[in-house]
């Protein structure tokens, strides 16, 4: 079974560490869920920020190990991608759970991470990277 287009796009973004493709991949009303943030983050802008930071933080060591794909009616579908990465001396093991609509744009992106020490390292690195990206972007208009 070949990968659906949204997964091909995500893998290309993750492999190249180039977040430029996120705009075309994410639906306007995409919802991002993270183990580090209590409430779901809604919208393309905030999801782009989180995924861009994750690509920079995990990208150098990110390895996808397995994936499970479910194709729905009319092109909609979902997938679970198991990954591993390292942050300093901490191991990170987790899954990315994605859903997309018939138009091939992601409507939901949920991340789950273990073990606790890996999650703690990831949370610190993500906070620093999100701040760096915000500083780089300058003041909001």
N, CA, C and O atoms as CSV, one atom per row, in Angstrom:
chain,resi,resn,atom,element,x,y,z
A,1,UNK,N,N,0.851,-1.190,0.000
A,1,UNK,CA,C,0.000,0.000,0.000
A,1,UNK,C,C,0.888,1.243,0.000
A,1,UNK,O,O,1.785,1.374,0.833
A,2,UNK,N,N,0.635,2.138,-0.927
A,2,UNK,CA,C,1.415,3.369,-0.981
A,2,UNK,C,C,0.886,4.362,0.056
A,2,UNK,O,O,-0.276,4.305,0.459
A,3,UNK,N,N,1.747,5.250,0.467
A,3,UNK,CA,C,1.362,6.260,1.448
A,3,UNK,C,C,0.428,7.283,0.826
A,3,UNK,O,O,0.619,7.688,-0.320
A,4,UNK,N,N,-0.583,7.704,1.581
A,4,UNK,CA,C,-1.438,8.806,1.119
A,4,UNK,C,C,-0.617,10.096,1.004
A,4,UNK,O,O,0.392,10.251,1.691
A,5,UNK,N,N,-1.037,10.999,0.158
A,5,UNK,CA,C,-0.318,12.249,-0.096
A,5,UNK,C,C,0.005,13.039,1.174
A,5,UNK,O,O,1.122,13.542,1.292
A,6,UNK,N,N,-0.938,13.172,2.146
A,6,UNK,CA,C,-0.584,13.937,3.354
A,6,UNK,C,C,0.603,13.334,4.114
A,6,UNK,O,O,1.416,14.068,4.676
A,7,UNK,N,N,0.704,12.011,4.134
A,7,UNK,CA,C,1.834,11.369,4.808
A,7,UNK,C,C,3.123,11.572,4.022
A,7,UNK,O,O,4.174,11.813,4.616
A,8,UNK,N,N,3.061,11.481,2.718
A,8,UNK,CA,C,4.247,11.742,1.900
A,8,UNK,C,C,4.758,13.159,2.160
A,8,UNK,O,O,5.959,13.380,2.312
A,9,UNK,N,N,3.837,14.104,2.207
A,9,UNK,CA,C,4.218,15.491,2.464
A,9,UNK,C,C,4.839,15.630,3.842
A,9,UNK,O,O,5.871,16.284,3.989
A,10,UNK,N,N,4.225,15.020,4.864
A,10,UNK,CA,C,4.772,15.113,6.221
A,10,UNK,C,C,6.172,14.502,6.291
A,10,UNK,O,O,7.077,15.097,6.876
A,11,UNK,N,N,6.353,13.337,5.709
A,11,UNK,CA,C,7.669,12.699,5.743
A,11,UNK,C,C,8.721,13.572,5.043
A,11,UNK,O,O,9.856,13.667,5.510
A,12,UNK,N,N,8.351,14.199,3.939
A,12,UNK,CA,C,9.277,15.090,3.233
A,12,UNK,C,C,9.665,16.276,4.125
A,12,UNK,O,O,10.836,16.652,4.185
A,13,UNK,N,N,8.688,16.857,4.811
A,13,UNK,CA,C,8.954,17.975,5.723
A,13,UNK,C,C,9.883,17.523,6.847
A,13,UNK,O,O,10.853,18.208,7.169
A,14,UNK,N,N,9.584,16.366,7.442
A,14,UNK,CA,C,10.385,15.866,8.560
A,14,UNK,C,C,11.807,15.514,8.118
A,14,UNK,O,O,12.763,15.773,8.849
A,15,UNK,N,N,11.952,14.934,6.943
A,15,UNK,CA,C,13.277,14.521,6.460
A,15,UNK,C,C,14.146,15.707,6.061
A,15,UNK,O,O,15.359,15.681,6.270
A,16,UNK,N,N,13.546,16.737,5.496
A,16,UNK,CA,C,14.308,17.898,5.036
A,16,UNK,C,C,14.435,18.975,6.114
A,16,UNK,O,O,15.213,19.918,5.968
A,17,UNK,N,N,13.666,18.831,7.193
A,17,UNK,CA,C,13.626,19.832,8.278
A,17,UNK,C,C,13.168,21.181,7.741
A,17,UNK,O,O,13.571,22.224,8.257
A,18,UNK,N,N,12.333,21.168,6.715
A,18,UNK,CA,C,11.859,22.380,6.058
A,18,UNK,C,C,10.362,22.535,6.303
A,18,UNK,O,O,9.543,21.831,5.712
A,19,UNK,N,N,10.028,23.461,7.178
A,19,UNK,CA,C,8.636,23.669,7.573
A,19,UNK,C,C,7.818,24.426,6.524
A,19,UNK,O,O,6.622,24.637,6.724
A,20,UNK,N,N,8.423,24.832,5.431
A,20,UNK,CA,C,7.711,25.624,4.423
A,20,UNK,C,C,6.477,24.901,3.876
A,20,UNK,O,O,5.510,25.556,3.488
A,21,UNK,N,N,6.493,23.590,3.837
A,21,UNK,CA,C,5.369,22.838,3.302
A,21,UNK,C,C,4.174,22.738,4.235
A,21,UNK,O,O,3.118,22.244,3.838
A,22,UNK,N,N,4.328,23.202,5.472
A,22,UNK,CA,C,3.229,23.081,6.434
A,22,UNK,C,C,2.001,23.884,6.032
A,22,UNK,O,O,0.874,23.454,6.277
A,23,UNK,N,N,2.204,25.033,5.424
A,23,UNK,CA,C,1.061,25.879,5.070
A,23,UNK,C,C,0.085,25.149,4.160
A,23,UNK,O,O,-1.128,25.246,4.342
A,24,UNK,N,N,0.607,24.422,3.188
A,24,UNK,CA,C,-0.257,23.679,2.260
A,24,UNK,C,C,-0.787,22.394,2.886
A,24,UNK,O,O,-1.813,21.875,2.447
A,25,UNK,N,N,-0.108,21.876,3.898
A,25,UNK,CA,C,-0.506,20.601,4.513
A,25,UNK,C,C,-1.590,20.759,5.566
A,25,UNK,O,O,-2.416,19.863,5.736
A,26,UNK,N,N,-1.601,21.883,6.275
A,26,UNK,CA,C,-2.508,22.061,7.414
A,26,UNK,C,C,-3.802,22.761,7.020
A,26,UNK,O,O,-3.789,23.766,6.310
A,27,UNK,N,N,-4.918,22.213,7.491
A,27,UNK,CA,C,-6.217,22.862,7.305
A,27,UNK,C,C,-6.250,24.137,8.153
A,27,UNK,O,O,-5.522,24.247,9.139
A,28,UNK,N,N,-7.087,25.087,7.773
A,28,UNK,CA,C,-7.202,26.335,8.537
A,28,UNK,C,C,-7.574,26.069,9.992
A,28,UNK,O,O,-7.089,26.751,10.895
A,29,UNK,N,N,-8.434,25.078,10.216
A,29,UNK,CA,C,-8.945,24.810,11.566
A,29,UNK,C,C,-8.292,23.579,12.208
A,29,UNK,O,O,-8.893,22.938,13.070
A,30,UNK,N,N,-7.063,23.251,11.790
A,30,UNK,CA,C,-6.355,22.102,12.348
A,30,UNK,C,C,-6.239,22.246,13.870
A,30,UNK,O,O,-6.121,23.356,14.391
A,31,UNK,N,N,-6.273,21.123,14.565
A,31,UNK,CA,C,-6.134,21.101,16.022
A,31,UNK,C,C,-4.869,20.325,16.369
A,31,UNK,O,O,-4.664,19.204,15.903
A,32,UNK,N,N,-4.024,20.941,17.197
A,32,UNK,CA,C,-2.772,20.322,17.636
A,32,UNK,C,C,-2.887,19.985,19.114
A,32,UNK,O,O,-3.275,20.821,19.930
A,33,UNK,N,N,-2.543,18.747,19.444
A,33,UNK,CA,C,-2.564,18.303,20.844
A,33,UNK,C,C,-1.175,17.810,21.211
A,33,UNK,O,O,-0.540,17.070,20.460
A,34,UNK,N,N,-0.714,18.239,22.389
A,34,UNK,CA,C,0.626,17.918,22.845
A,34,UNK,C,C,0.580,17.455,24.288
A,34,UNK,O,O,-0.281,17.904,25.045
A,35,UNK,N,N,1.484,16.567,24.692
A,35,UNK,CA,C,1.519,16.157,26.094
A,35,UNK,C,C,2.004,17.287,27.003
A,35,UNK,O,O,1.863,17.210,28.223
A,36,UNK,N,N,2.571,18.330,26.407
A,36,UNK,CA,C,3.116,19.440,27.195
A,36,UNK,C,C,2.129,20.581,27.391
A,36,UNK,O,O,2.360,21.467,28.213
A,37,UNK,N,N,1.029,20.565,26.641
A,37,UNK,CA,C,0.056,21.659,26.704
A,37,UNK,C,C,-1.306,21.067,27.027
A,37,UNK,O,O,-1.778,20.168,26.332
A,38,UNK,N,N,-1.938,21.571,28.083
A,38,UNK,CA,C,-3.186,20.985,28.571
A,38,UNK,C,C,-4.332,21.094,27.567
A,38,UNK,O,O,-5.068,20.129,27.360
A,39,UNK,N,N,-4.484,22.240,26.954
A,39,UNK,CA,C,-5.623,22.441,26.056
A,39,UNK,C,C,-5.211,22.257,24.596
A,39,UNK,O,O,-4.072,22.547,24.231
A,40,UNK,N,N,-6.127,21.780,23.770
A,40,UNK,CA,C,-5.828,21.674,22.338
A,40,UNK,C,C,-5.530,23.065,21.769
A,40,UNK,O,O,-6.156,24.056,22.147
A,41,UNK,N,N,-4.575,23.114,20.866
A,41,UNK,CA,C,-4.204,24.358,20.193
A,41,UNK,C,C,-4.894,24.359,18.839
A,41,UNK,O,O,-4.700,23.440,18.043
A,42,UNK,N,N,-5.700,25.382,18.570
A,42,UNK,CA,C,-6.535,25.392,17.374
A,42,UNK,C,C,-6.060,26.414,16.357
A,42,UNK,O,O,-5.804,27.572,16.687
A,43,UNK,N,N,-5.948,25.965,15.117
A,43,UNK,CA,C,-5.625,26.861,14.015
A,43,UNK,C,C,-4.281,26.574,13.376
A,43,UNK,O,O,-3.384,25.991,13.984
A,44,UNK,N,N,-4.174,27.003,12.131
A,44,UNK,CA,C,-2.970,26.752,11.344
A,44,UNK,C,C,-1.748,27.468,11.914
A,44,UNK,O,O,-0.664,26.884,11.943
A,45,UNK,N,N,-1.887,28.705,12.363
A,45,UNK,CA,C,-0.723,29.472,12.821
A,45,UNK,C,C,-0.055,28.823,14.033
A,45,UNK,O,O,1.162,28.637,14.038
A,46,UNK,N,N,-0.825,28.481,15.048
A,46,UNK,CA,C,-0.240,27.899,16.263
A,46,UNK,C,C,0.287,26.496,15.990
A,46,UNK,O,O,1.328,26.115,16.525
A,47,UNK,N,N,-0.416,25.722,15.166
A,47,UNK,CA,C,0.057,24.383,14.827
A,47,UNK,C,C,1.352,24.464,14.036
A,47,UNK,O,O,2.267,23.671,14.256
A,48,UNK,N,N,1.435,25.414,13.120
A,48,UNK,CA,C,2.675,25.617,12.365
A,48,UNK,C,C,3.822,25.947,13.305
A,48,UNK,O,O,4.928,25.434,13.134
A,49,UNK,N,N,3.573,26.796,14.294
A,49,UNK,CA,C,4.629,27.162,15.248
A,49,UNK,C,C,5.125,25.933,16.001
A,49,UNK,O,O,6.332,25.714,16.102
A,50,UNK,N,N,4.208,25.136,16.528
A,50,UNK,CA,C,4.614,23.936,17.281
A,50,UNK,C,C,5.345,22.934,16.403
A,50,UNK,O,O,6.374,22.393,16.809
A,51,UNK,N,N,4.828,22.679,15.206
A,51,UNK,CA,C,5.467,21.692,14.341
A,51,UNK,C,C,6.814,22.182,13.818
A,51,UNK,O,O,7.742,21.388,13.663
A,52,UNK,N,N,6.930,23.473,13.547
A,52,UNK,CA,C,8.211,24.037,13.128
A,52,UNK,C,C,9.242,23.871,14.239
A,52,UNK,O,O,10.374,23.462,13.983
A,53,UNK,N,N,8.851,24.189,15.476
A,53,UNK,CA,C,9.761,24.022,16.611
A,53,UNK,C,C,10.157,22.554,16.767
A,53,UNK,O,O,11.327,22.249,16.999
A,54,UNK,N,N,9.200,21.657,16.641
A,54,UNK,CA,C,9.489,20.220,16.783
A,54,UNK,C,C,10.446,19.735,15.701
A,54,UNK,O,O,11.330,18.922,15.975
A,55,UNK,N,N,10.278,20.223,14.481
A,55,UNK,CA,C,11.168,19.845,13.386
A,55,UNK,C,C,12.598,20.282,13.703
A,55,UNK,O,O,13.545,19.540,13.443
A,56,UNK,N,N,12.757,21.476,14.259
A,56,UNK,CA,C,14.089,21.970,14.598
A,56,UNK,C,C,14.680,21.224,15.791
A,56,UNK,O,O,15.871,20.911,15.799
A,57,UNK,N,N,13.855,20.939,16.799
A,57,UNK,CA,C,14.340,20.294,18.027
A,57,UNK,C,C,14.632,18.809,17.813
A,57,UNK,O,O,15.692,18.319,18.203
A,58,UNK,N,N,13.696,18.100,17.198
A,58,UNK,CA,C,13.843,16.651,17.028
A,58,UNK,C,C,14.456,16.247,15.697
A,58,UNK,O,O,15.009,15.155,15.567
A,59,UNK,N,N,14.361,17.120,14.718
A,59,UNK,CA,C,14.763,16.801,13.358
A,59,UNK,C,C,16.084,16.084,13.194
A,59,UNK,O,O,16.148,15.082,12.481
A,60,UNK,N,N,17.155,16.566,13.836
A,60,UNK,CA,C,18.453,15.920,13.610
A,60,UNK,C,C,18.497,14.435,14.003
A,60,UNK,O,O,19.251,13.664,13.408
A,61,UNK,N,N,17.710,14.035,14.981
A,61,UNK,CA,C,17.780,12.630,15.425
A,61,UNK,C,C,16.477,11.857,15.208
A,61,UNK,O,O,16.397,10.673,15.536
A,62,UNK,N,N,15.464,12.515,14.661
A,62,UNK,CA,C,14.147,11.879,14.494
A,62,UNK,C,C,14.214,10.710,13.522
A,62,UNK,O,O,14.735,10.834,12.413
A,63,UNK,N,N,13.675,9.568,13.960
A,63,UNK,CA,C,13.584,8.386,13.118
A,63,UNK,C,C,12.173,7.808,13.271
A,63,UNK,O,O,11.755,7.460,14.375
A,64,UNK,N,N,11.459,7.710,12.174
A,64,UNK,CA,C,10.168,7.038,12.210
A,64,UNK,C,C,10.408,5.543,12.085
A,64,UNK,O,O,11.115,5.098,11.180
A,65,UNK,N,N,9.820,4.763,12.994
A,65,UNK,CA,C,10.036,3.325,13.056
A,65,UNK,C,C,8.919,2.510,12.417
A,65,UNK,O,O,9.169,1.438,11.865
A,66,UNK,N,N,7.701,3.007,12.488
A,66,UNK,CA,C,6.567,2.244,11.961
A,66,UNK,C,C,5.411,3.195,11.719
A,66,UNK,O,O,5.402,4.311,12.238
A,67,UNK,N,N,4.440,2.761,10.936
A,67,UNK,CA,C,3.245,3.574,10.729
A,67,UNK,C,C,2.051,2.681,10.414
A,67,UNK,O,O,2.174,1.616,9.810
A,68,UNK,N,N,0.903,3.159,10.847
A,68,UNK,CA,C,-0.368,2.479,10.622
A,68,UNK,C,C,-1.278,3.487,9.955
A,68,UNK,O,O,-1.424,4.613,10.431
A,69,UNK,N,N,-1.891,3.085,8.849
A,69,UNK,CA,C,-2.680,4.000,8.032
A,69,UNK,C,C,-4.098,3.469,7.884
A,69,UNK,O,O,-4.310,2.270,7.700
A,70,UNK,N,N,-5.063,4.375,7.967
A,70,UNK,CA,C,-6.461,4.038,7.737
A,70,UNK,C,C,-7.024,5.014,6.707
A,70,UNK,O,O,-7.048,6.224,6.934
A,71,UNK,N,N,-7.472,4.482,5.582
A,71,UNK,CA,C,-8.075,5.310,4.548
A,71,UNK,C,C,-9.585,5.287,4.690
A,71,UNK,O,O,-10.197,4.220,4.733
A,72,UNK,N,N,-10.182,6.465,4.762
A,72,UNK,CA,C,-11.625,6.573,4.856
A,72,UNK,C,C,-12.251,6.844,3.504
A,72,UNK,O,O,-11.610,6.716,2.461
A,73,UNK,N,N,-13.502,7.215,3.546
A,73,UNK,CA,C,-14.246,7.522,2.325
A,73,UNK,C,C,-13.810,8.860,1.742
A,73,UNK,O,O,-13.535,9.808,2.477
A,74,UNK,N,N,-13.751,8.929,0.439
A,74,UNK,CA,C,-13.526,10.195,-0.251
A,74,UNK,C,C,-12.155,10.812,-0.052
A,74,UNK,O,O,-11.984,12.008,-0.290
A,75,UNK,N,N,-11.179,10.037,0.373
A,75,UNK,CA,C,-9.832,10.575,0.529
A,75,UNK,C,C,-9.453,10.972,1.936
A,75,UNK,O,O,-8.283,11.245,2.202
A,76,UNK,N,N,-10.414,11.011,2.848
A,76,UNK,CA,C,-10.086,11.300,4.243
A,76,UNK,C,C,-9.364,10.095,4.826
A,76,UNK,O,O,-9.491,8.981,4.318
A,77,UNK,N,N,-8.614,10.318,5.881
A,77,UNK,CA,C,-7.919,9.197,6.493
A,77,UNK,C,C,-7.199,9.595,7.752
A,77,UNK,O,O,-7.319,10.722,8.233
A,78,UNK,N,N,-6.443,8.644,8.282
A,78,UNK,CA,C,-5.683,8.890,9.508
A,78,UNK,C,C,-4.458,7.985,9.515
A,78,UNK,O,O,-4.380,7.001,8.779
A,79,UNK,N,N,-3.508,8.346,10.365
A,79,UNK,CA,C,-2.302,7.544,10.489
A,79,UNK,C,C,-1.700,7.734,11.868
A,79,UNK,O,O,-1.874,8.772,12.506
A,80,UNK,N,N,-0.997,6.720,12.309
A,80,UNK,CA,C,-0.199,6.781,13.532
A,80,UNK,C,C,1.225,6.450,13.124
A,80,UNK,O,O,1.475,5.416,12.504
A,81,UNK,N,N,2.164,7.330,13.473
A,81,UNK,CA,C,3.572,7.151,13.140
A,81,UNK,C,C,4.363,7.030,14.434
A,81,UNK,O,O,4.354,7.949,15.253
A,82,UNK,N,N,5.040,5.919,14.625
A,82,UNK,CA,C,5.880,5.715,15.804
A,82,UNK,C,C,7.265,6.302,15.527
A,82,UNK,O,O,7.842,6.065,14.466
A,83,UNK,N,N,7.800,7.073,16.489
A,83,UNK,CA,C,9.109,7.679,16.284
A,83,UNK,C,C,10.009,7.521,17.492
A,83,UNK,O,O,9.561,7.227,18.600
A,84,UNK,N,N,11.294,7.726,17.242
A,84,UNK,CA,C,12.318,7.785,18.285
A,84,UNK,C,C,13.228,8.958,17.971
A,84,UNK,O,O,13.426,9.312,16.808
A,85,UNK,N,N,13.777,9.557,19.013
A,85,UNK,CA,C,14.731,10.650,18.851
A,85,UNK,C,C,15.556,10.736,20.131
A,85,UNK,O,O,15.235,10.102,21.136
A,86,UNK,N,N,16.611,11.522,20.079
A,86,UNK,CA,C,17.401,11.778,21.278
A,86,UNK,C,C,17.565,13.279,21.445
A,86,UNK,O,O,17.705,14.021,20.472
A,87,UNK,N,N,17.544,13.702,22.684
A,87,UNK,CA,C,17.804,15.093,23.042
A,87,UNK,C,C,18.903,15.068,24.092
A,87,UNK,O,O,18.653,14.737,25.251
A,88,UNK,N,N,20.099,15.411,23.693
A,88,UNK,CA,C,21.227,15.270,24.608
A,88,UNK,C,C,21.396,13.808,24.951
A,88,UNK,O,O,21.593,12.971,24.070
A,89,UNK,N,N,21.319,13.498,26.250
A,89,UNK,CA,C,21.455,12.101,26.675
A,89,UNK,C,C,20.107,11.443,26.969
A,89,UNK,O,O,20.059,10.352,27.536
A,90,UNK,N,N,19.006,12.108,26.582
A,90,UNK,CA,C,17.663,11.589,26.844
A,90,UNK,C,C,17.057,10.987,25.583
A,90,UNK,O,O,17.145,11.551,24.492
A,91,UNK,N,N,16.442,9.827,25.769
A,91,UNK,CA,C,15.709,9.179,24.675
A,91,UNK,C,C,14.268,9.643,24.685
A,91,UNK,O,O,13.665,9.822,25.743
A,92,UNK,N,N,13.725,9.835,23.499
A,92,UNK,CA,C,12.324,10.207,23.325
A,92,UNK,C,C,11.692,9.146,22.428
A,92,UNK,O,O,12.214,8.827,21.360
A,93,UNK,N,N,10.577,8.614,22.872
A,93,UNK,CA,C,9.848,7.609,22.101
A,93,UNK,C,C,8.399,8.077,22.071
A,93,UNK,O,O,7.852,8.447,23.110
A,94,UNK,N,N,7.774,8.066,20.911
A,94,UNK,CA,C,6.406,8.550,20.869
A,94,UNK,C,C,5.687,8.193,19.597
A,94,UNK,O,O,6.180,7.438,18.759
A,95,UNK,N,N,4.504,8.758,19.478
A,95,UNK,CA,C,3.695,8.595,18.278
A,95,UNK,C,C,3.117,9.938,17.862
A,95,UNK,O,O,2.781,10.779,18.695
A,96,UNK,N,N,3.012,10.113,16.567
A,96,UNK,CA,C,2.284,11.221,15.965
A,96,UNK,C,C,1.001,10.619,15.409
A,96,UNK,O,O,1.044,9.668,14.628
A,97,UNK,N,N,-0.132,11.169,15.807
A,97,UNK,CA,C,-1.423,10.703,15.293
A,97,UNK,C,C,-2.011,11.820,14.443
A,97,UNK,O,O,-2.215,12.935,14.922
A,98,UNK,N,N,-2.282,11.515,13.187
A,98,UNK,CA,C,-2.752,12.519,12.234
A,98,UNK,C,C,-4.075,12.103,11.608
A,98,UNK,O,O,-4.333,10.923,11.370
A,99,UNK,N,N,-4.900,13.105,11.351
A,99,UNK,CA,C,-6.138,12.908,10.588
A,99,UNK,C,C,-6.175,13.967,9.500
A,99,UNK,O,O,-5.758,15.106,9.706
A,100,UNK,N,N,-6.686,13.569,8.329
A,100,UNK,CA,C,-6.820,14.526,7.243
A,100,UNK,C,C,-8.182,14.378,6.596
A,100,UNK,O,O,-8.817,13.324,6.648
A,101,UNK,N,N,-8.604,15.470,5.986
A,101,UNK,CA,C,-9.894,15.493,5.302
A,101,UNK,C,C,-9.759,15.076,3.852
A,101,UNK,O,O,-8.660,14.775,3.386
A,102,UNK,N,N,-10.883,15.057,3.129
A,102,UNK,CA,C,-10.883,14.659,1.717
A,102,UNK,C,C,-9.969,15.522,0.849
A,102,UNK,O,O,-9.518,15.084,-0.210
A,103,UNK,N,N,-9.693,16.758,1.304
A,103,UNK,CA,C,-8.820,17.648,0.535
A,103,UNK,C,C,-7.335,17.370,0.782
A,103,UNK,O,O,-6.477,18.032,0.198
A,104,UNK,N,N,-7.023,16.384,1.655
A,104,UNK,CA,C,-5.639,16.029,1.922
A,104,UNK,C,C,-4.935,16.919,2.939
A,104,UNK,O,O,-3.727,16.794,3.141
A,105,UNK,N,N,-5.678,17.813,3.577
A,105,UNK,CA,C,-5.080,18.699,4.580
A,105,UNK,C,C,-5.317,18.136,5.973
A,105,UNK,O,O,-6.397,17.629,6.279
A,106,UNK,N,N,-4.286,18.234,6.815
A,106,UNK,CA,C,-4.398,17.715,8.174
A,106,UNK,C,C,-5.402,18.519,8.978
A,106,UNK,O,O,-5.357,19.749,9.003
A,107,UNK,N,N,-6.307,17.810,9.635
A,107,UNK,CA,C,-7.306,18.429,10.506
A,107,UNK,C,C,-6.966,18.229,11.977
A,107,UNK,O,O,-7.497,18.926,12.842
A,108,UNK,N,N,-6.082,17.279,12.259
A,108,UNK,CA,C,-5.710,16.966,13.635
A,108,UNK,C,C,-4.302,16.395,13.654
A,108,UNK,O,O,-3.937,15.568,12.819
A,109,UNK,N,N,-3.510,16.858,14.635
A,109,UNK,CA,C,-2.152,16.342,14.819
A,109,UNK,C,C,-1.942,16.215,16.317
A,109,UNK,O,O,-1.880,17.220,17.025
A,110,UNK,N,N,-1.832,14.987,16.803
A,110,UNK,CA,C,-1.662,14.715,18.235
A,110,UNK,C,C,-0.323,14.024,18.444
A,110,UNK,O,O,0.034,13.099,17.714
A,111,UNK,N,N,0.412,14.485,19.450
A,111,UNK,CA,C,1.710,13.901,19.783
A,111,UNK,C,C,1.632,13.295,21.179
A,111,UNK,O,O,1.106,13.914,22.103
A,112,UNK,N,N,2.155,12.090,21.325
A,112,UNK,CA,C,2.294,11.443,22.630
A,112,UNK,C,C,3.747,11.032,22.778
A,112,UNK,O,O,4.343,10.488,21.848
A,113,UNK,N,N,4.324,11.296,23.962
A,113,UNK,CA,C,5.750,11.060,24.184
A,113,UNK,C,C,5.978,10.360,25.511
A,113,UNK,O,O,5.269,10.604,26.487
A,114,UNK,N,N,6.975,9.487,25.535
A,114,UNK,CA,C,7.447,8.821,26.731
A,114,UNK,C,C,8.953,8.691,26.604
A,114,UNK,O,O,9.441,8.922,25.498
A,115,UNK,N,N,9.705,8.365,27.560
A,115,UNK,CA,C,9.387,8.333,28.984
A,115,UNK,C,C,9.360,9.750,29.557
A,115,UNK,O,O,9.627,10.719,28.847
A,116,UNK,N,N,9.041,9.859,30.831
A,116,UNK,CA,C,8.899,11.171,31.470
A,116,UNK,C,C,10.161,12.020,31.306
A,116,UNK,O,O,10.057,13.209,31.005
A,117,UNK,N,N,11.328,11.450,31.494
A,117,UNK,CA,C,12.585,12.219,31.361
A,117,UNK,C,C,12.746,12.738,29.932
A,117,UNK,O,O,13.228,13.852,29.724
A,118,UNK,N,N,12.348,11.941,28.963
A,118,UNK,CA,C,12.387,12.386,27.572
A,118,UNK,C,C,11.402,13.509,27.316
A,118,UNK,O,O,11.720,14.475,26.623
A,119,UNK,N,N,10.194,13.382,27.879
A,119,UNK,CA,C,9.186,14.433,27.738
A,119,UNK,C,C,9.672,15.722,28.388
A,119,UNK,O,O,9.498,16.801,27.822
A,120,UNK,N,N,10.273,15.626,29.556
A,120,UNK,CA,C,10.781,16.815,30.238
A,120,UNK,C,C,11.857,17.508,29.398
A,120,UNK,O,O,11.862,18.733,29.276
A,121,UNK,N,N,12.771,16.717,28.819
A,121,UNK,CA,C,13.805,17.295,27.955
A,121,UNK,C,C,13.178,17.950,26.730
A,121,UNK,O,O,13.591,19.033,26.316
A,122,UNK,N,N,12.188,17.292,26.160
A,122,UNK,CA,C,11.507,17.829,24.988
A,122,UNK,C,C,10.773,19.125,25.321
A,122,UNK,O,O,10.813,20.079,24.544
A,123,UNK,N,N,10.110,19.162,26.459
A,123,UNK,CA,C,9.371,20.373,26.854
A,123,UNK,C,C,10.321,21.565,26.984
A,123,UNK,O,O,10.004,22.660,26.520
A,124,UNK,N,N,11.475,21.362,27.607
A,124,UNK,CA,C,12.435,22.448,27.758
A,124,UNK,C,C,12.977,22.924,26.423
A,124,UNK,O,O,13.078,24.126,26.177
A,125,UNK,N,N,13.327,21.974,25.560
A,125,UNK,CA,C,13.864,22.325,24.250
A,125,UNK,C,C,12.806,23.005,23.382
A,125,UNK,O,O,13.117,23.946,22.652
A,126,UNK,N,N,11.570,22.542,23.456
A,126,UNK,CA,C,10.485,23.152,22.680
A,126,UNK,C,C,10.206,24.574,23.145
A,126,UNK,O,O,10.009,25.466,22.321
A,127,UNK,N,N,10.185,24.793,24.453
A,127,UNK,CA,C,9.933,26.140,24.981
A,127,UNK,C,C,11.003,27.107,24.476
A,127,UNK,O,O,10.691,28.221,24.055
A,128,UNK,N,N,12.261,26.677,24.521
A,128,UNK,CA,C,13.348,27.530,24.057
A,128,UNK,C,C,13.230,27.802,22.556
A,128,UNK,O,O,13.438,28.932,22.114
A,129,UNK,N,N,12.900,26.781,21.777
A,129,UNK,CA,C,12.790,26.951,20.323
A,129,UNK,C,C,11.591,27.817,19.958
A,129,UNK,O,O,11.695,28.656,19.063
A,130,UNK,N,N,10.460,27.634,20.626
A,130,UNK,CA,C,9.295,28.490,20.363
A,130,UNK,C,C,9.624,29.945,20.669
A,130,UNK,O,O,9.216,30.838,19.927
A,131,UNK,N,N,10.356,30.196,21.750
A,131,UNK,CA,C,10.761,31.565,22.091
A,131,UNK,C,C,11.699,32.127,21.024
A,131,UNK,O,O,11.564,33.280,20.614
A,132,UNK,N,N,12.652,31.300,20.579
A,132,UNK,CA,C,13.584,31.741,19.538
A,132,UNK,C,C,12.838,32.101,18.248
A,132,UNK,O,O,13.120,33.127,17.629
A,133,UNK,N,N,11.889,31.254,17.849
A,133,UNK,CA,C,11.106,31.528,16.651
A,133,UNK,C,C,10.280,32.795,16.805
A,133,UNK,O,O,10.150,33.571,15.858
A,134,UNK,N,N,9.727,33.008,17.982
A,134,UNK,CA,C,8.935,34.222,18.231
A,134,UNK,C,C,9.834,35.458,18.172
A,134,UNK,O,O,9.463,36.472,17.580
A,135,UNK,N,N,11.014,35.373,18.786
A,135,UNK,CA,C,11.951,36.497,18.756
A,135,UNK,C,C,12.400,36.791,17.327
A,135,UNK,O,O,12.529,37.951,16.935
A,136,UNK,N,N,12.636,35.734,16.557
A,136,UNK,CA,C,13.063,35.867,15.175
A,136,UNK,C,C,11.987,36.530,14.313
A,136,UNK,O,O,12.295,37.301,13.403
A,137,UNK,N,N,10.723,36.222,14.610
A,137,UNK,CA,C,9.605,36.773,13.841
A,137,UNK,C,C,9.373,38.249,14.166
A,137,UNK,O,O,8.817,38.986,13.352
A,138,UNK,N,N,9.793,38.673,15.337
A,138,UNK,CA,C,9.606,40.061,15.739
A,138,UNK,C,C,8.224,40.287,16.305
A,138,UNK,O,O,7.437,39.350,16.440
A,139,UNK,N,N,7.925,41.544,16.639
A,139,UNK,CA,C,6.634,41.853,17.256
A,139,UNK,C,C,5.468,41.576,16.307
A,139,UNK,O,O,5.560,41.779,15.096
A,140,UNK,N,N,4.374,41.106,16.899
A,140,UNK,CA,C,3.158,40.839,16.109
A,140,UNK,C,C,2.564,42.159,15.627
A,140,UNK,O,O,2.631,43.171,16.324
A,141,UNK,N,N,1.986,42.139,14.434
A,141,UNK,CA,C,1.375,43.363,13.893
A,141,UNK,C,C,-0.018,43.522,14.400
A,141,UNK,O,O,-0.694,44.491,14.056
